[in-house]
Amino acid sequence: MELYTVPNKYGAQIPLKTEVRDKLSSLDVVWGNMFEGEDIDPQLVLEKEAEFYRGAPPQWLNFYCAEKNHTPFVKRDIYTKITELIQKKSEINHSISSINLFHQPGSGGTTLAMQVLWDLRKKLRCARVIDSTSDSKAIAQQVIHLFNLGDSKNQNTVLLFVDNKQTEENDGMQFNSLREILIQNIKHSNINANAPVVIILNCLRKKARLMLCTSLSKEEQENFHAKHMEVSQRHDSHKEFHGFNIMQSNFSQTYITEACEYLKPLKTKKRPRNAQILSFLALMNSYAPGSYLTETWCLEFLDKKNHISGHPTLEKQMGAFADLLVIYSTCSGGAKSQDRCIRMAHPMIADKCLWLLTDAGVTLSDTAINLLSHLCPQTVQPYLVKIIKQLLKKRETHLPEGEREEKLQKFSNLIQDIKEKENKSMCVGLFRHAAMTFPNDPFIPQALARFYYIELTDYERAASWAKTAIRREPNNSFIRDTLGQVYKNQLKNTNLSKRSKAILQIGKQAFKAFEEEAETAEKEVEPGTQEDGVTNISTVFNYRGLFGYIQVANIIFYKLNKVNQEWSKVLRQETKSHSLIHSEESTEHQSLLTSLRQRIEEKLSFFETFLKYSKLKIDKSEPEYIWRDIEDCYKNYIRKEDEELSRSFAGLLSTLSHITISSSVSELEKITEQLREIHMNSQTESDAQNYILANTILSQKSANSEILQVLQDILQKLWERQDRNRSPEFYLLVLLLFWPDGEKKTGNTPDLKVCVQYMRQSYERTYHKYLRFRYLVPLFFLGNGGGLQRLVHQTKDTNLLVGETTEGLQRIEGEIRNHKVFALRGQDQIEVSPHNPASVYNTDLVSFYLGFTIRGPVAYNIRYVKKSAQFVDKHKKRIIQRAEKVDFIIDDLRPLIGTEQYSTIIAASTNNEKMEKLYSILSAGYEIKDTFYQSLLKNERDLIQDLINSGKSYS
């Protein structure tokens, strides 16, 4: 095929030359004219179809031939939902959208996704990411290139299939990285389009939260039965099509048992090499579905001593076992051994074979160690090495009974099963064998160290293997964490009730390990910023060393306090008590005891900031135990009277927030007055900030119209010092107190455009390293009030939903230019960051809620008001005639139109008259028209949908 085609947004096919395909090496593109006009051997078609029905992954040729021959694949019920979701995503005003398809291994998730891509290839530019773990930058660049193929008039949305087969945890991070890089590339390419640039279909193999599972509906069963009749007529060997037959039988365990019955009895000693390959594949496909061995590797394994003559095929050498396996080519028309693979026909068959093997006495650990023994790290393919390591160390998430949040398992599924079905010593033996097989890998000795201290409470061996892991990769802070965990658990679980010296000795080792971990984490950089080739890369900042230090401090406090309650005063530094230290034979730890409180305060200050300003994700905070342990450390080491007024800005914000929720105004006023006195006596910038912050929070409970001017004067004087190296907190207060509210300002006030710029620079210097790839929490929103009362503080109980219209918040008029968002306030145009960068894709007028994070002002819930206003104007006549829930609509607009106009409109006798009067005041601007449109969407959705479907929409 000399010319390839891709569709434009109107469905026309754009021809492309061969060299274009060569620039898309990371993508498997489904061309609009794929296979069309090619002379395809009918025998090859049958062979590829048989491969697929036996259990091989589908190829585009399968879909082409099924479509051409009018023998389409059976579509699972979820197919319609996925295609409808894609259609809805293509109509949303976002540059990037995504759809997650959670599926059980063997349920047909990959086939379903490929079916969707094939069916939409003439409408969208469809492509599959060849390797989901490959370079995200290269993938993103090629996706943008695919979107742009042809001239700017022929751009079209890319439907991108990402098949996350391997590591759910890391691929989630990889997916987020790809998304962010795509958004940056769209911005740098200055793409302005009226349709999404890319819709990502993200496939995840997961046993919970399933959209697609190993169970068929009644309609699906009927469709599979009909398909079975059709396939039986074309293929005499259809009884060997286990991949298809298992689905057709509704994943029947009876079918699987019968298919594997002939394996009995299985030899346990002197097993032939083909039986060993069967056991390898059963182990791999049971614990890592989708994995495979290459035909080349299998042939070499079968003929290790070169005794086999005549070069028989792999199928022949596998003998009767071949019935349960599928050997397939990774290329459409290829059949060479270097690209041919072998795997079990289905994960459920792999599970059954593994059960038969273990029932016959071939244990899981036997099979795993046997596989390791035949691997040579210098020559084995990296893919296979990755699979072996995954079997040993990949920890799945699970939902413990009675709990709401998922947790990581302590060990991989394979190790968990060996521990339960065999014994713990076999786990140790397997880990040790793997550690020798892969002498440079740090993660296997790390996993072994964890097994020693968690399962065997053998802290000496655990520490030894943890140190081995560190030697193998000393610049990885996450590897270093395990040594600290070993000492922490030794301290926690060993009975040291009468031995202060031993408590401090182990505690000192734990402190040292966690401090070294924290120092290493400080040196790690995010992806894309590494320059020397030596510095370790970490997507997120590893705070476990700092938190581990706090946990150890708590354990020491509790244990020493049990020995002698005087220890609590020593640890808080309320007394030096040299006599106690001497009597407990702990003088060698004097320096530790002297510096401990200060070091703890530093760690607590970090977490005050870290947890107040950010969280894991928009919908996920840190686990409860982290908050609990930090709070316990405050209680143990910091006196309450010191705590409230000595905390950092973030800590004070947390304290004041808590008081706002749980206490009276008088308590807030008391603290504010104390902070005023501190500010008046010290005149430091940080004390001024604390005083201003306290007044800002107090204003939520008690109005004081005069205080705003006082606070502005304090900030104005500080601003005039022209110090550019201030904290982000200073600039936050300037933005909060001086943000224009429509009233004419008098005198010289800070330039907020400059303030935003300085704040971002300050954030980069101060917090970016620690908060990278975390969700920045909005600390305040701009409300509808005046003065300080228009600032809506985001407390834990407020729980403002930034994606929805929220009562009390003010929508700000703005504009998008060159992929940047600006707030428009009179003559001021202030750049703000978009909460969802994917919603910034076109030049237009917008409205949004304004929030403030520690990085600066943020636009939430961006709406393109110009388009909604055009819709309202264009369909004025039909809306007036057909709107029914008119009173509800008028109520929604009441905050904007005022009481007097509201009363006039609501008093009209008919709905038509009310709508006429309402339309007469809609000329006030885009904001009121947008609010009107949003109310129509809520109250008259059928009417709006009817106007859109009739082709009279604005989009």
N, C-alpha and C positions, 0 to 999 in steps of 0.2 A: 504494500500500500504506500504509494509515493506521497499522497496528500492526506493529511489527517484533518478532521473537522471538529470544531466545537461550536455550540450554539451561542447566539447572542440573546439578549433578553426578550427579543420578539420571536425566537424560535428559528430564525434563519441560521444556516450552517456556514461557518467561516472556515475556508480552507487554509491549512497551514503546511509548511514544508517540514521535511524529516528532521532538519537540524533543530527545530523547535522542541521536538520530543526529547532530543539529547540533552537539552538544558533543564529537563524536569526529572533528573535521575532519582530523586527521593520520592517521587510520586508515581503510582501506577494509575495513569489517566484512562478513563473510559471514554474513548473518542466517540464522537457522534456517529461516525461511519465505520466503527470497528468491525472488521471481518467482511464488510460489505464488498461484493465483487471478487472476493478471493475464492480460489479453487481449493476447497477443503476436502481431504480424503474422507469418504464416508466411514471407512474402517477406523480412522483416527477418532471420528466423532463418537462411534460406539465405544471405543476403548476409554475415552475421556469420561463418557457417561457412566460406564461401568466402574471406573475408578471412584467417581464421586459417590455413587450409590453404595459402594463397598465401604466408604468412610473417609475418602480423601477430601481435602478442602476444595471448595468449588473454584473453577476458573471461569474467566469471562467467556471462553469458548462454549462452556456448558449453557450459559444463559442465551448466547447468540443462537445456538442450534435449537434450543428449546423454543425460542420465539419463532425462528424460521420454520420449524417443523410443526408449529401449533401444538406443542406438548409442554406447556408451561410448568414451572415449578409450583409445588403446593405452597400457597402463601399462608403463613400463620395469621391468626386473627389480629395480632398486634401490628401487622403490616399496614393496615388502613390507618391506625392511630399514628404511626410514625410518619407516613406520607402527609397526613393532615397537619401534623405538627410542623413539618418542613414547610408546607404552604403558609401556615400562620407566621412562622419565623421569617419567611421571605417578604412578608408585608409589614414587619416591625421596623421602626426607624432606628435600627442598630447596625453598625458596620460588621459586627460579629455576633452570631448567636450559636447556641449549642444545645444538643439533645443527648441525654445520657440513656443508653440502652443497657440495662443490667440484665445479664442472662446467665443461666446455669450452664456449666460445661456440658457440651453434647446436646444442647437444646436447639441448636440451629441458629444461634445469634449472628455468627459471621455470615452465614448464608443469607439470612434475612437482610442484613445491612447491604450486602453486595447486590441482592435482588433490587433493593430500593435504588441504589446507584445506577444499575443497569436500566431500570425502567424510566429514570429521569434524565438519562444521558443526553437526550435531544432537547431538554428544557434548561437544564443547569449544567455547569462544567463539573463533572463528577470525577473524583480521584480518591484513591486509597493511599494512605501513608505506608510505604513499604516496610519501614522499621520504626515503630513508635518510640524507640529509645535512641534514635539517631539525632543528629544535631538539629535543635529546634530552629536555629537561625537559618540553616539551609532550607528546611521545610517551609518556613514562613516566606522566604524570598521567592521560592518556586510557586507557592500558592498565589502570591501577589502577581507574579509573572503570568500565571494561568488566567487569573481574573482579567488582566490587561490585554490578553492576546487579541490581535486585531487593533483597530484604532479606538479612540475614546468613546465613539458612538456604539461600539460593539462589545463593550465590557459586559460581563455577566457573572452572577453569583457562582462561587465554587462550593459544591457540596463535598466536604472532606470527611472521609471515613478513617477514624483512628481506632485501630484494633489493639486494645491494651491486653495482651495475652499474658505477660509475665508477672510483673510485680505491681499489684494494685496500689500499694503505698507510693512507690517511686513514680509510677506512671501518672498518678494524680498530680504530683508535683511537676512532672514533665508536661502534662496537659496544660496546667496553669502557666508554665513558662512559655509554651507555644502560643497560647492566647495573648499574653502580654506582648510578646515579640511581634505578633501579627498586628496588634493595635498600633505599636510604634511604627511598623513598616507602612501601614496605611497612612499614618500621619505624615511621615517623611516623604512618602510618594505623592502627598497632596491629592489623594483620591477624593473626589466629591461625586457621590453616586446617589441615585434615588432608590437603590436596592442594597441589601447586605452584600458585603464583599465575600464573606465566607460563612457558611453554616456547617458547624462541626457535628458529625454524628459519632459520638464517643462511646465505643463498645467496651463494657467492663464485665469481666467474669467474676461473679459474686454470688454467694449462696443466700444472701439476704436482700431485701428490697428489690425483688425480681420483677421485671416486666415480662420476661420470657423464661419459662421453666419447663421441666421434663414432665409435662402433663398436657394432653390435648383436649380441646373442647369437643363437643359432639359433632359440630360442623367440620372441625379439622379432621376428626377421625373418618368421617364420610369422604372427605376429599382425598385423604391418604389412601383409603381403601380403593377408590376409583383409580388413583395414580398407580397403585400396586398392580391392578389388572392390566393397565396399559404397559407398564415396565415389563411384566411377565411375558407379554407377547413379543417383545423385542429382544429379550435376553434369556437364553436358556439357563444361565448361571445365576438367575435372580435369587435363588435360595442363599447364595453367598453374599448378598448385598446387605450385610449386617447394619451398616450405617443407616440405610433407608428402612430396613425391616424393623429395627428397634423403634424408630419413630412411628412407623405404621402400626406397630403393635401397642402404641401408647406407652412406650418405654417399659414393656412387660418384663418383670424379673423372671417369669417362667420361660420366655423366649431366650433370655440370656443364659439361664441355667442349661437349657437344652443345647444351645449353641456351643457351650463349653464342656458338655458332658464327656465328649470323647477324649478329653485330656486326662481323665482318670485311667489308671493310677499314674501319678507323677513320680519320677525317680527323685530321690533326695541325694544320692551319692553318685559320683562319676556321671554326672549329667552331660549329655552331648552339648556341643557348643550352640546348636540351634535352639535347644531348650533354655540355655543361658540367655540368649538374645531375647527370647520370649519373656523371661523373667525381668530382664533389664527394661524392656518396653512396658511391661505391666506396671512396674514400679514408677517409671517416668510418667506414663500417661494417667496413672491414678492420682499422683501427687502434683503433677505439672501438666494438666491437659493441654493438648496441642503440640507438645514436644515430640521430637523424632530423632532417629539415628539415620545417618546417611548410608546409602547402599554401599559406597566405597568402604566405609568403616566396618560395616557388617561382613563384607566379603573378606577383608583382611583378617578380621577376628575369626571367621570360620576356617580360614586356611593359614593359621599362624605358622605351621611347620611346612607349608608348601607341599602337602601330601595329596591334595585334591587334583586330579587330572581332568583335562577336557573343559575346564572353565565352565562348570554348570551355573545356571542362573541362580540368583538369590532365592527366587520362588521355589526352585527345585530343592535347594539345600535346606530351606526351612521346612520342607516336607509337609506333614499334616498341620503343622502350626500355621502355615501360610493362610489357612482359611479364616483365621481370626485377625489377620493383619491386612494392611493395605499398603502397597508399594506404588508410589506415584511420582510423577515428574513435576518439578516446580515451574517448568516452562510450558507454554501452551502446546508446542508441537514437539518438544524435546523428549528424548528417552535415553539420554546418556547417564551413566552411573554417577558422574560427578554432580548432577543436579537431581538425582532420584533419591527419595526419602522413604523411610518405613516407619510405621507407627501402628498401634492397635486400632482396630476398626471403629471403636467407640470407647469413651471413658468408662462406661458402665461395664463393658467387656474387660477392660483393664482391671477394674475393681474386682470382678469375679475371678479372673485369672490369679490375681494376687491373693485372694482369699483361698483358692484351691492350693496354691503353692504353700502358703503358711499353714494350711490345714494338713498338708502332707509333710510338714517339717522343714520346708525351705523358708527360713525366717526373713523378715524384712531387713534385718541387719546383715544377714548372710548375702542377700542380693545386692545391697548397697555397697558393702565392702568388696564384693566380687567385681562390681562395676568399676569402683575406684582403682582396684588392682590392675585393671586392664587399660587405664588411662595414662597417657604420657603427656604431661602438661606442655611439653615443647612442640608436640605435633598434633594434638587433638584440636578440633575446631573450637574457637572461642565460644560459639553458641552452646556447645555441649558442656563446656566448663561452666558456663553461666547457669545452665539447667541443674547441674549437679550441686552447685552452691545454693541454688534456690531450694532444692530439696532439703538441704541441711539447715538453712538459716532464715528462710522466708517465714515471717510470722503473720498469720491471718488475723483479721479483725473478727470479733464475735460479740454477741450481745449476751452478757451474763444474765441468768435468770433473776427476775425481779428488779433489774436495773434499766435505766433509760438510755445510757450512752454506751456505744460500742467501745470495746477495749482490745488491745493487742494480746494475742496469746503469748504465753511465756516463751514458747519454742515453736519450731515449724511443725506442721501436721505429721510429717514422717517421724521426727524425734518424739513427739507426743505419743504416737502409736507404738513405737518401739519401747518407750518407757512403760506403757500400760500393758502391752501384750507380751513383752519379753521381760527385760529388767533394765535398771538404770546403768549397770556396768556395760551393757551392750551399746548404749548411747555414748558412753565415754570412749569405748573402743572405736566406734565409727568416727567420732570427732577427731580422735588422735590419728587415725589412719588418714583422714582427709587433710589434717594439718600437715602431715608429712608429704602427702601427694601434691599439695599446693603450698610449697614452702614460703612463698612471698605473700600469701593472702592473709590479711589481718583479721578478717571477720570470722573465720572458723575458730581460731584460738579465742577470740572474744566470746563466741557462742559457747565454747567449752568452759570458759571461766564462769560464765553465767550459770551453766548447768551445775558446776561444782558448788557454787555458793547457794543457789536456789534449791536444788534438789538433794544435794549430798551434805550441805553445810560444812564442806571441807574448804575452809577459808585459806589455808596455806597453799593448796594446789590451785585454788581459784586465783589467788594473787599472782602465782607463778605464770599461769597462762595469760592473765590479763597483761602482765609485763611483756610476755612474748608478743602479744598483739601490738602493744605500743612500740616495741622495737621494729616491728614490720612496717608500721606507719605512724611515726612519732608526731607528725604534724596534723593528725586528725583528732579533733577534740572529742568527737563522739566515740572513738575507740578508747580514748583516755578515760572516759566516764566510767567504764566498767571497773577499773581498779578502785576508784572512789566508792562505788557501790559495794564492792567486796568488803572493804574496811568498814563502811557504814553498817552493813548487815552483821558483820562480826561484832561490832560494838553494840548493836541493838539486841542481838540474840544470844550472846554469851553471858553467862551468869557472873557478873562482876560486882555484886551488891556490896561487898565489903572492901573493895580494892580501888581506891581513888587513883593510885598510881597507874594501874593497868587501864582504867577507863581513859585517863588522859593520854596514855601511850598510844592506844589504838586510835583514839580521837585525833591525835596529832598526825598519825599516818593518813587518816581519812581527809583531814583538812589539807594536808600537803597535796594529796592526789587531786582533790577538787580544785585547789588553787592553780595547779599546773594545767588542769583541763580548761579553767577559765582563761588563763594566760594564752593558751593555744587558740581558744575560740576568738580572742581579741585579734589575733593575727590572720584569721581566715577571712577570705574575701568572697563576694558573691560572683556567680558565673559571669564571664565576660570582662572581668576587671583584673584577672590574673596576668602578670607581666613577666615574672621571673621563671615560670615553669616549675617552681618548687612549692610556693605557697599553696596551702590546701584550699579547695573551693567548698563553700557551704552555702546552699540557697538561703537558709534561715540562720539567724544567730543562735548558737547553742548556749542556752542559759542554764543547762543542767548542772554545771560545775558550781555556779553561784547558788543555785537552789540546794544542791547537795550539801554545801557548806552550812546553810541554814538548818537543814535537817539534822546534821551531825551536832550542831550547837544545841538543838533542842534535846537530843538524846543525852548529851553530856550533862545538860542542866538537870534532867529528870533523874539520871543515875547518881550524880554526885549529891543531889538533894536528898536522896534516899540514904546515902552514907551518913551525911551530916547536913542539917538544914542551914548551917552557916555558909555552906558553899554558895547558896543563892545570892548572898550579899557580896561575896567575893566576885562572882561572875558578873553581877551588875555594877561592880566597882563602887559599892556603897561602903565597903571597908577593904583594906588590903589584907588584914588577918594573916600576917606572916606565920603566926603560931600554928594556925590550921594547916597551911600549906606544908610547914615543916613536920607537923605531927603525922600528916598523911603521906610523908616521904615523896612529896611532889615538887620539891624545890627546882628540879631540872626543867619543870614546865612553867617556871615563873614568868618568862618572857611571853609565852602563849597566853597565860592568864591575864597579863597586863594589857596586851594588845587586842584581846578577843572582842571586847565590846565595841571598840572602834571599827574593827573589821566587819562585825555584824551590822553595825549601823550603815556602813557603806553598801553592803549587800541589800539591806532592807530599803535603802534609798533608791537603789536601782529598780527593785521590784515595784515600789510605789509608782515610779514613772512608767515602767514597762507595762504594768497591768492596767493603769489608769488610761494611758494614751493609746493602747492597742489591744487586740485580741487575735486569736488564731485565724478566725474567719468572721464574716459578717454575722453568721448564725451559730458560731461556736466559740465559747470562751475556754480558758484553761480549766482542767479538772478541779473539782472542789477541794481535793486534798492540798493543792498548791496554795490556795487562799487560806486554808485552815492552818497549815504549817507556818506560813508567814505571819499570820495573826498570833499564833502561839509564841513565835519567837519575839514578837513585840512584847507580849505579856511577860515572858520570861526574863528578858534582858533590858527592856526600856520601861521606866516608871511611867504611870499614866499621866502624871502632871508634866513630864518631859515630852510625852508623845504628841499631844495635841498641837503644841506651838513650835516644836522643833523639826517637824516634818518638812520635806521638800514642798515645792509648789504643788506638785501632783498629789503628794500625801495630804497636804492641807485641803486641796480640792475634794479628795475622798472623804476626809473627816467632816468637812462642811456639808457635803452631800448627804452623809449619813445623818447628821444632825437635822438637816432640812426635812428629812423623811420622818425621823423618830422623835424629835424634840420640839420644844416650844421656841417662839421667836426670841424669848429672853436669853436662851442659851446661845443663840447666834449673836445677839447683841453683846453679850458678855465677851465672847471670843473676839468679836470685831473691835471692841473697845481695848482689849488687851493688845491686839495687833496695832491699833492706832498709837498706843503708848510706846510700843517697841519701835514703830516707825519714827515717831517724833524724837526719840532718844538716840537712834542709831543713824538715821538718814542714809542707810544703804539701799541700793536699788532692789535687792531681793526682799527686804522688809517692806519697802513701798509696794512692791508687787503683791505681797501677801495681804496687806491692808486693803488694797484695791480689790483683790479677789474676794475677800470676805464681804465687802460692801456690795459687790456684784451679786453674790449668793443671797445676802440678806435682803436685797431688793425684791427677790422672788416672794418673800414673805411679808415685807413691810416697805411701803412706798415712801421715798424721801426725794422729792423733786430737786432739792438743793444740792444733794451730795454729788450728783453727776458732774456739775461744774467744778467742784472741789477736786474730784478725782482726775478730771481732764487736765486741770492745772498742774497737778503733780506729774502726770505723764508728759505734758507739754514741756515742762522744764527738763525732764530727763531726756526727751527726744532732742532737744536743742543742743545737748552735749555732743551730738553727731558721732556717737560711738557705734560703729557697724558690727562690732563683735558681741552683741548682746544675745541673750538667750531667746529661744522661740517663744517662751512664756511672756516676755516683755512685748513682743510684737503682737501676740495674741490679744493682750489687754488693749493695746492701741487700736486694733481693729474693732474690738467689741465696743469700746467707748466712743470711738470717732466715726464709726460706720454711718454714712449719710442716711438720714431718715426723712428727707424731703424738705426739712426746714433749712432756711438760709443760714449758713455758718458765718460767724463774725470772728475777726482776728485771724491770727496765723495758726493753722492747724496742720498736723502731720500729713504728708502726702501719702495717701493709702496705697497708691500704685507702687511707690518706693518701699513702703512698709511690707507689702506682700512679697516683693523681690527679696528684701533683707531676711524676711521670715523663712523663706524657702532655703536660702543660703545657710542660715543659722541651723535649720533642721538638718541639712546635709552634714554639717560639721558635728552636730551634737547627738542626733538620734538615728540617723539613717542606718548606720552600721547595725544597730540593735533591733530596729523595727522593720528591717527590710522584709518584704514579702508577707508582712502581717497586715491585718485590717486596722486602719487608723480610726479610732472611735471619735464620732462627733461629740465635742465637749459642750457646745452651745449651738442653738438655732436662733434665727431671727424671727421673732414673733410679731404680732399685730399691735402691741402696745406702744407706749412712748417712753423715752428715757431709758433707764436701766431695766425697766419692767418689760421692755420688748425683747430682752434676752431670755430665751427659754433654756434653762440648764438641763442637760441630759443626765439625769440621775438613773441609777440602776432600776428604780421602780417606774420611772416615766415610760421607758421602753417605747420611744418614738419609732414608728415604722417609717423609715425614710423612703420606702418605695410607694407609699400610699398618701393620699390627701389626709392631712392631720389637722384637726381643729386647733386653732391658736397660732399656727405657723403662717408666715407671710410669703406669698409667691413673689419672686423678684423678676422683673423684666430683664432680659439679657439678649445677647447676640452671639452667634458662632461665626468666627472668621478664621480661616486657615487652621482648622481643627483646634482652635482655642476658644474658650468660653469667657465672655465678658459680662459682668453685671453692669447694667445701665442705670445710673442714679443721677438724673439731671444731666449736667455736663460731664460727670465722672464716668469713666469706663475702666472698671477694675477687673483684672484678669483673675478668674477663679478656676480651681481644678474640678474636672467632672468626676462625680462619684463613680459613674460607670463610663469609662472612656469609650466604650463601644457605641454609646448613644450620641457621640460627637462625630458626625460623618458628613455634614453638609452645611453650607453657608445659609443661615436663616435666623429669624427672630425666634427667641425661645422664652420660656419662663421656668422657674425652678425654686425650690426651697433652698435657703442659704444656711449652711452649717459651718462650724469652725472646728477643725482638728488642730493638732499641734504642728502640722505642716502649713496650715493656712486656710483660707476660705474655700469651701467646697460646694458645688452645685449638685443638689439631690433631685431626683425625679424630674429630669429635663423633659420638657414638652415643646414641640415645634408649633408655636402658637400661630404663626402666619398661615400654615396649612389648615389648621383647624378653623381659623377665622375665614379663610377662603371658602371652606366647606359650608360654614354657617351662612355666609352671604349668598353663595351659589344656590343653595336649596331653601332659601328663605320662604318662598311661597308654599312649598310642600310641607315644610316643618310647621308653619302657622296652621295649615289646613288639617294636618294629621296628628299633631301632638296631643296626647291624652292626659298624661300625668303632669299637667301644667303647674298645679300648685306646688308639687314637689320641686319642680325646676326653679320656680320663683324663690322658694325657701333656700335652695342652694346658692342663689345669687344675692340673697339678702345682705350678707356682710359687705358686698361691693356696691350695692345700689342705695343703701341707706334706708332708714325706717320710713321716711316720708314717701319716697318713690315706691317702696314696697307696698305701703298701704294703698296708694293710688292704683297700682296694677292689680293687686289681689281683689280690689273692690269691683273690678269689671265683671259684667254679668255672664259672659261666655268665655270659653277657652280661646276662641279666635281673637276676641277683643284683648284678652290678657296677653296673648303672644304678640299682637300688633304693638301694644304699649311697651312690652319688653324689648322688642326689636328697635323701638324708637330711641332707646338709650344705649344700645349695643355699640354705637359709634364711638364710645368713650375710649376705645383702644383694644389692642390685641388681647390683653390679659382677661378682660371681661368676656370677650368672645370665646376665648379658650375655655374659661370656666363654664360658660354656657354649653359649649360642645361636650365637655367632660360630663356635665349633668345629663345631656341627651344620651350619651353612651350608657350612663347608669340607669336612666329611667325609661328611655325609648330605644333600647338596643335593636329591637326588630325593625323599627323605622329606619334607623341608621344603616343597618345591614342591607335592607331593601334598596336604599339609595346607592350604596356601594355596589351591590350586585347588579344594579341596572346600568352600571357603567358611568354613573354621573358623579363618582367620588372625586376627590381632589388628588388622589394618589396615582 
